[in-house]
Amino acid sequence: MADPGEDELAPRQSRNLLGALQEILADALIDARRLHSQRGETHLSIGDFGGLHTGAQFYTYAFLHLDLERNARWRWLQQSLRSSEQLGRRRMSFKSLNDKVRQRVLPQFLRAVDEIEGSLVVFAIAKNFGPLSAATAKSGSALSSWKLSVHEHLTRILYLAALCVRETSSHGQNVYWIVDQDEIASNERQLTELTKLFGNVYSNLAAHDLGHIRVGTTQSDDGTLFIEDSAAIADLAAGATCELITALTNVSSLPVRGIVNRLPRTITPKTQRLAFWLAAPSPSLRKIVIVLDDPKRSGGGRATQLNLMPIFDLIEQAGSYPKQR
């Protein structure tokens, strides 16, 4: 199924973790930057997160990045799916894939997503990994609009999103960041504060200056469900990665360099289908999965880019959506 890439890191105590993650992302996106050399005016960044449920051993943070002006085809395909497949107002999400209509539409939806010119980055972080940045403890009043219990979660989202924007945007672009989670963006005050915090975090990591930065939620959708369907891509990736990496960990098969692992038999059909999609090459959408491992298991914690491989005798590619268990 997968093995780690070349960028396995030494224990985090001996290296700057955020700097190391930036290096992994930069290397993984080299081809994407060459392919997407022409840029639009507006860079859309959408985040969705998983692993909050009991039983998951990893939190997952998924970010979709695309330039609006360079993705008219994705908008057209998204609207075509909405009108032809009778989705109605149903949202495509990982938790709701037991619905027969969503199951029927999923293969076509994923094929349309593969036409996006952009990047999909998923981070899977072991639940006992510890703080991603020392900034959490120092943030104090800056995070006063949020409950103390979500400070680390929010800090991770801010830093990971800023790292991704650094590597996927270009100089002068306006950034529209969509975050779809009630506990960090539940009211106007939090959205205002989130915009300031994101700007501050980005400025500390910046490789280039941006234009305007706006932060919103999926409620900013214009009625076409374009924002909703774009957010669903991150949702599906976060949910499937969480289940897949947790299952690999439960059978002591979290990938080791040079070893190819089969998909665990315990994963659900929907995750099997989505794992194949994450592994399959796309003409223009770069899909990246990075795992930050359990410190106890890896001798201090490590970050590894996984190489997901669509090997046909190991991963079943169903012509239609697999029947639910």
N, C-alpha and C positions, 0 to 999 in steps of 0.2 A: 504493500500500500504506500509506504512512505519511508524515506530515510532522511536524516538531517542533511542540510546543505553544507557547504564548506565553511560557513561562518559560525562555527560553534565557539562559544566564548569561555574564557577562563572564569573562575568564580568572581561574582560581582564585587566582592570586597577589593579586588585588585585592579578593577577597571571602572570607569564611569559608565554606568548602565545606560543612561539616556544617550550618551555619545556612541556607545556600541550599537544600540538599536538604530541610531541614525545611519551608521555605517552599513548595517544589514539592509536597511531600506534603500539607501543610495545604490548599493550594488544590485539589489533585486529590481530596481526601476530603471537601470541604465537603458535597456532596450525600449522600454515604454517611452522614455524621454526622447529617444531618437525617432520613434514612430510618431509621437505626438508633438513634433517640433512646432507646428502651427497652433497657436493658442487662441482661445476666445477671450472676451472681456470679463466674463463672470465665471468664477470657479465655484462649483457646488460641492460641498463636503457634507455627507450624511452619515451619522453614527447611530449604531444600535448595539445593544449589549445583552449578554446572556450569562447563565451560570448562577443566578441568584437563588435557584430552587435547591431544596435539600437533595443530596445525592450527587450533585455535580462536584467534581474535584477541581474544576478550573472556572475562573471568570473569563468571559470572552468579550472582546471589544472589536467591533467590525466597523470599518470606515470605507464608504464608497466615494470616489473622487472623479468628477467629470467637469468639462467645460460646457456650459449650456449651449453656446453658439456652435459647438463642434458635434452636437449630438441630436440633430434634428431627426435622424433616422430612428434613434431610440424613442423619441417622443412619438413619432408616427407609428412605430410598432406597438408601443404601449397603448395608444389610443385604439389601434386596430384590434388588439386583444380584448380590450374592454368592450368594444362594440360587437365583435364577432363571437366571442366565447361566453357571452351572457353572464359575466362575472357580477354584473350589477354594481353595487357599492361594496361588495366583499373585499376585505383586505387580504392580500397574500402575506401570510405570516407562518413561521415555523410551527407555532402551537396549533394553528387552525388547519393544518394539512390533512386532517382526518375527513374533512369535508369533500364529498365526491366531485363537486364542481371544481374546487381548487386542485384536487388530484389530477383531473382531466386536463386542466390548463397548465399545470406546472412545467411539463416538457417544453411546450411552446413558449412559455414565459422565460425559461432559462435560455432557450435559443435566442430569443430577442435580447436578453441581457448581454449575451456574448457579443452583440453588435455594438455595445457601448465603447466609445473611445475614452478610456480612463483606467482607473486602478481600483481594486478591491483588496484592502489589507485587513487581516484578522490577527489579533493578538490573543493568545490563550495563556492566562497567567494562573499558576497554581494558587489555590486559596490560601496557603500558608507561606506564600512567597515573601510577604512583608512589604513595607512601603516601597513604592516605585521611585519616589524622590523624597529627599529630606525636606522639601518645601512644605509638605503637609504639616509638620510640626511647627513650622515657622509662620504659617499663613495667618494664624490668629484671626483678627477682625475681618480680614479679607473674605473669609468664608462664613461670616456671621449670619448670612441669609439662609444657611443650610444647617440641618441637624448635624451634630458631631458625628453621628454614626455613618454619614455619607461623605465625610471629608476626604478620606483616602480614595474612595470610588470616584469622586468628582475630580480630585487631583490627577488621578490616572487618566481619566477621560480628557482633561485639558492638555496634559503633556503628550499623550499619544496622538490626539487630534492635531496638535501643533506640529509634531514631528512629521505627520503625514502631509499636512498642508505645505510644510517647508519643502518636502521632496516631490510634491505633485503639482504645485502651483508655479507661476512664473512672475517676474517683476511687474508690478503695477496692476495685477489682476485684482478685481473686487472679489471678495470671498463671502459666500453665503453659506453659513454653517447651520445645518439642521440637526437638532438633537431631540430624540423622541423618548423621553423618560420623565415621568411625572415628578419623581423625587428630586430631580436637579433642575427642572424647568417647569415648575408648576404654576408660576404667576409672572406678571410683568416685572416685578422687582427682581426676581431671580434671573429673568432673561437679560435685564439691563446689567446686572452684576456679572452674569456669565460672559457677556460681550466684552466688558472691561477686563475680566480675568483672562479670557482667551487672547485678547490683544497684548496683554502684559507678558503672558507665557510665550506667545509667538515671538515677541520682540527680543526675548532672551535667547531664542533658538534660531533666529532668522538668518537665512542665507541671502534674502532679497527683501525689498520693501513691497508691501501690498497696497492696494487702493483702499476702498472702504471695506470694513468687516461688519457683517450683520449676522445675528444669531436668531433663529426661529425654531418652531416645532412643525410637525406635520399638519397642525391646524392652519398653517399659512398656505395650504394647498389652494389653488385657484378654482377648484371644482372639477378639474379634469382627472384628479387622482394621480397626476404625474409625480408630485412630491411623495405621496403615499406609496406608490409603486416603486419609486427609487429607494425609499427607506426600507421597503420590504426586502430588497436585495441584501442589505446589511443585516436585517433581521434573520433571514434564512441562513446566511453564512455564519452568523454568531451562534445560532441554535444548533446547526449541524456540527460545527467545529467543537462546541462544548460537549455534545454527546459522543462524538468520535474520539476526542482526546481523553475524555473520562473513561471510555470503554477500553482504550488501549492501555491506560494506566491500571485499570482494574485487573487486567490479565497480564500485567507486568511486561507489556510490549510497547511501551512508549519508545519511539524509534531511536535506534542507535546507529551511528554512522556506518554505512556500508551494508546494513541489513534491511531487507525488504520485508515488511509485515503485511499479512493479509488483513482485510477488514475483519474486525471482531464479529463473531456470530451474534452477539447480543445487541447490536445496533438495530434500530428500527428501519423499515423499508424506506421511509422518507429520508433518513440520514444516509442510507446507502445510495440513494439516487443523488442527493446533494453532494456527497463525497466524490462521486464520479464526476459531477459537474465541476467541482472545485479543482479536480485533478486534470480535467480535459483542457487542452489548449484552446485559446480563443483568438480570433483574428486581430482583436484590438483591445480587449479587456485583460489587464494584467492582474492575476489572482495570486495573493501572497499570504501564507500562514506562518506566523512566528510564535513559538512556544517558549514561555519563561517557566522553567521546570521547578519542581519541588526542591528547595534547598537541601533537605535531608537526603534526597535521593541522588542529587547531582554534586554534592560536596560544596555547597555555597550558593547554588543557583546559577543557571545558565540560560542564555537566549539562543534559540536555534531556529533557523528558517527551515521549514520542512519541504522536501521535494515530494509532492503528491503525484503519483504516476497512474494513469488509467490503463492498467494491465488487464486485458480483457478476460483472462482466465482467473483473475483474482477479484475483479469487481464486475458484478453483473450490471450490464447496461440494458435496462428494460426498454422495449419499444414503447410501452405505455407505463403509466405510473404503477408501481408494485402494489399489490393488494395489501391493505393494512392488516397487521397482526391483531 
